[in-house]
Amino acid sequence: MIPNLERPPYGANAASEMPPSRRAKGVALSVILALAATSITGCVVAGRPTIDEVRADTDAMMQRVADEVPGGVPEVLPSNSPYLECAENSFYYSTRWTVAPEAGFNGSAFIEALPDRLGDGFREFETVEVSVPAIALKHSSGMILDVQVIDLDGRTVVSLLGVSACGEGEPPAE
């Protein structure tokens, strides 16, 4: 037999009829959800870093890796256009360096130790079978870094390719 209720259990005043502890939990959950939505929206409104910021960050990361090469002497390789559009009015910045190490450099050991030497913020991004010691790393900023130990014109060099996160703004005229 179905009981006959004088009023429905969930009416317009259902919240006021809840026990105070349950009402407090409901309000707290609503506040948390509202703050989360505001935070997410705020991040979207705040936007990406500028193209100048991502370029500076990428160059600094490249220098950080170059500093890990024993006796390393970095050389920035020229590029016709280091910028690639990633969204409207936003660009990736890419740069290629070579770093000449000192004599007796062990490329395989260098590549193996590099993620630990760089520390937090870097993780192995992709492993591809190639005939030279190599690793692709991704930084928490979104930058991708490809590191290879190659033979270039009869000498061993560490080849670096850095690609920034997407940065807002127009690239500088070069």
Secondary structure, DSSP 8 states (H G I E B T S, - for coil): -----SS-SS-TTHHHHS-HHHHHHHHHHHHHHHHHHHHHHHHHHH---BHHHHHHHHHHHHHHHHHHSTT-EEEEE--S--EEEEETTEEEEEEEEEEE--TT--HHHHHHHHHHHH-TTEEEEE----SS-EEEEEETTS-EEEEEEEEETTEEEEEEEEE---EES-----
